[in-house]
Amino acid sequence: MDERLEQLITEVQRYAPQSKERQLALIRLVDEILRSRKIARSPIGQPLSGVYRELYEQVRQQLLRDIERVIDNYKPTSINARMWVNTLRNQAFRTILNDAQLKNLAIEAQRHSPHTELRQYALGELIEAIRLSGKLIRPHRTRFSPQFYELLYEEAVNKTLTYICRKIDTYDPERGEQKFMNWVNFRLDRVVVEACREFREPNSMSLPSLAELEEIVKPEEPPSLFERVRESLDEDAENIFKNTHIRNRPDANFSAIALARFSGKSWEDISAEFQIPLPTLSRFFQRCCEKFRSKFRQYL
């Protein structure tokens, strides 16, 4: 595929600017690039039509203009052809996906009955268009470290887009001059605020410390308690700690998380390592500490 792209790029560069041959070569290159587009794809068994056809034609024209402007500067030794064209394609979509276009995609989704294939297709196009548009806000960034914010933000975006899919019929395009992305970003801001509140809530979201594992057993245990707790986690003869994990994530089990914490890793490091939000880790860990309290006492 990359060889094909490089051939088409070289073909365009070979012809003189403004020549008919170059224009035809540009069209072939753009059509090849758009074969791997993420939106404006036809439903299975149906031709591309309506708002999706309009979107395709707009991005095609935008991409033709953009590539014609920069193609003579392209050097395969500087950047991979696939990376280069993907960047240009995404930029073209970002340029044309204004609020009016996104609103049209939302209205198109509303036209179809819930739970039908066409509704699902329309929602898929809308959600991908929202992501490509670059119009999602990034609120409350200063409240967290950059690394943790990215984890929290991605979860908030996913929750927001899920909400959009479920509640698309509640969006009223006729209400005042309501912009579609105002509706989306208002929801995103609320989700981030809720995540902040949940994270800072002292009763449910205080981050567990190493002492919590030690407190599982009786306080009169000998000084080697720390090592004995860690050994019981590491050996796990019955696999009870390894078999207790976050839903659909057997790798994120109690044994792995507790041992990571015992090794000195911070909760933010563990969150980044497993790609699991910090609040989720905290709740899971605290439940496990309570669940295995008696089991630790048996072992020790």
N, C-alpha and C positions, 0 to 999 in steps of 0.2 A: 504493500500500500504506500509506504513512504517513497519507494522508488518511482511509483506512478506519479505521485505529487511532484517529486523533483523533476521528472521528465516534463510535466505540464508547465511548471514554473520556468524551466529552461526554454521551453518552446515560446512562452510569452516574451521572455527577455530577448529572444533572437530577433523578433520583428521590431520594426521602427514604431515609435509612439504614434498614435492616431491612425495607424494603418488598419485596413480592413482585416488583414491577417492577424494582427495583434488582438483586435476586438474579438474575433472568433476564438482565438486561443484563450483569451481571458474568460470567455463564456464557458469553455470546456473546463478550465481550472475551477471556476466558481461552482459549477454544477457538481464537480467531483468533491469539492469541500463540503457542500451542503448535503451530500449523501449521508454524512455522519452527524447531521444536526440533531439536537435534542427535542425541538418543538417544531410545529408546523409539519407534522408527519401525518399522512393519511390514515384513517381508521382501517383496520383489517378488512380487505375485500371491498373498499370504497375509494373513489377518487378523492383527491384533495380539493376541497371546495370551501365556499363561504369565507368566514373570517380567517381561517387557516390558510387558504389560498392567497388571500390578500397579504397576510403576514409573510408568507414565503416569498412573494414577489417583491415586497418591500425590502426584506433582508438581502435578497439576491441583488437588487439594484444598489443597495448600500455597500455590499461586499465588492461589487464590480468597481465602484468608485474608489473604495478604500485601497483595494489591491492595485489598481492602476496607478495610484499615487505613490505607492511605496515599493512596488515589485522590483524596480531596477536597483534598489539598495539591498535586496536580499542576497546573502552569501551563505551557502550551505555549510561552510566551515565555521560560521559564527553561531548558528542555531539550527536545530533539527527542523526539517520541513514540516513535520506533523505539529510540533509545538508552535511554529510560526503561524500556520494556517488556523490552528485552533484558537490562538489568541485573537487573530483578525476576525474570525467568525463570531467569537463571543463579544468582541467590541462592537461589531455590526448589530448584533441582537440588542446589546445594551443601548445603542443609539436609537433604534426604532421603537423599542418597548417603552413608550411613554405611558402616562396614566390612562389616556384614552384607549390605547391598544389593550391594556390590561383590563380595563372596564369592559371592553367588547368581549374579551375572553370569558369574563365572569358572567356576563349576560348570556353568552352562548351556553355556558354550563347550566344556567338556570332554565334554559329552554327545554332541557331533557328531563324526563321523569327520574326521580331518585332510584338508585340501585340498578339502573339499566346500563348496558355496555357503553352507550353513547355518553351518558352522564359521567361514567368513570373515565372514559377517554378525554372528555372535555375538562374534567378536573385535573387529570394528569398533565394536560397541556398548560392549564392555568398555573398550577403549582411550579412547574419547571420554568415557565415564563417569569414568574415572580422572582425565582432564584437568579435567573439570567439577567434580569433588569437592573440589578444593583441598587434597587430602591428600598430594600429593607434597612431600617434604622438599626443602630447599635447603641441602645440606651444604657445609662448607668455603668459605663465602662470603668470609671474611677473607683468603684466600690470593691473591686477584686483585683488580684494579680492578673497580668495578661494571660498567663497559661490557664488559670482556672476560669477566667472569663470566657475563653474560647469554648471550654467544655460546657459551661452553663448556657452560653449563648446558642450553641448548636442545639441543645435540648429544647431551649425556649423557641427557637425557630421551628423545629419539628412539631412541637405542641401547637404552635400558632397555625401552621399550615394544615395540621389535622383538624383544627377548629374551623378553618376556612372551608375545608371539604365538607364537614358535617353541617355547617351553618350557612352555606352559600346562599340559600333561599332567603335568609334574613337580610341580606345586603339589598338596600334600596337605592338604585342608581338615580331615581327621580327625586330623591329627598335633597332639596336645596341644590347646591353645587358640590355634593359630596364626592370627593375623589376616592377612587377605589383603594389606593395605597394608604390613604389616611385611615380608612377602616382597618386595613391589615396591620398597619404600624401601631394603631391605638391598641389593638389586641396584643401585639408583640410586647409593647411597653408594659402592659398589665402582667403578662406572663413573667417577664423579667423581674418586675417588682415583687410578684408572688414568690418567685424563687429566692430573691434576696431575703424576704421576710421568713421564709421557711428555713433558709440556711442560718439565719441569726436567732431563730426562736430557741431560747435556752433549754426548754424541757426536752424537745425532741431532736434538736440539731447540734447540741454541744458535741464537739469532736472527742471521741474516746482516746484515752491515753494508755500507755503501757501498764499503768497501775490498775486499770480495769481488769486486765487478765490476772494480775496477782491477787486482786480482791475476790476472785472467783473461789479461791480456797480459803481455809481458815487462817486467821492472822498469826496463830502460834506455830505455823510451819517453819522449818529451819531456813537459814539464809540462802541455801541453794535453790530456793523456790523458783527464781527466774529461769534458771537452766532447766529445771524439771518440767516447768510449764512448756518451755520451748521444745524439749525432747518429746513430750507427749504429743505435741502438735506435729512434730516432724515424723515421728514413727507412725502414729495414727493407724495402729494395727487393725482396727475394725473399719477403717476408711469412713468413719462417721463425719470427720471434719472436712474431708475432701468431697464427700457426697452432698454436703450442705453448701449450696452456692446460690448466687443471684440468678434469677429466672433467665433461662436460655443462655447462661454463661458459666458452663462447668469449670472454665479456667479461673473464674473469679469466685473461688470457694473460700470457706472460712480459714482453712489451713494456709492457703497461699497468701491471703490478705494479712492474717495475724503474723505469719513468719516475716512478711515484708516489713511490717511495723516493728517487729522485734529486731530486725537487722538495722534499724535506724532511719528508714525512709520516712519522709513526712507524708501526711495524708494527701497533700497536693501531688506529691510524686506518685503515690499509689494510684490516685485518681487518674493521672495522666497515663500511667503505665497500662492500666486496664481499660482506659477510655470509658470510664463510668463516672457519672456526676458525684461530686463529694457528698451531697445529702443522701444519695442512695447508698453509698458505702457506709456512711455513719449509721443509718437506720439498720442496715443488714448486720453490721458488726455488733451493735448494741443488743439486737435480738439474739444473736448467737452467744454472746457472753452470758445472757440470762439462761438461754436454753441449755448450755453445756456446763453450768455451774456445778451441778451434782456429779456430772461425768468427770470433771477435773478432780473433784475431791476423791472419787474412786481411784483414779490413776495415781494420785499423789499421796 
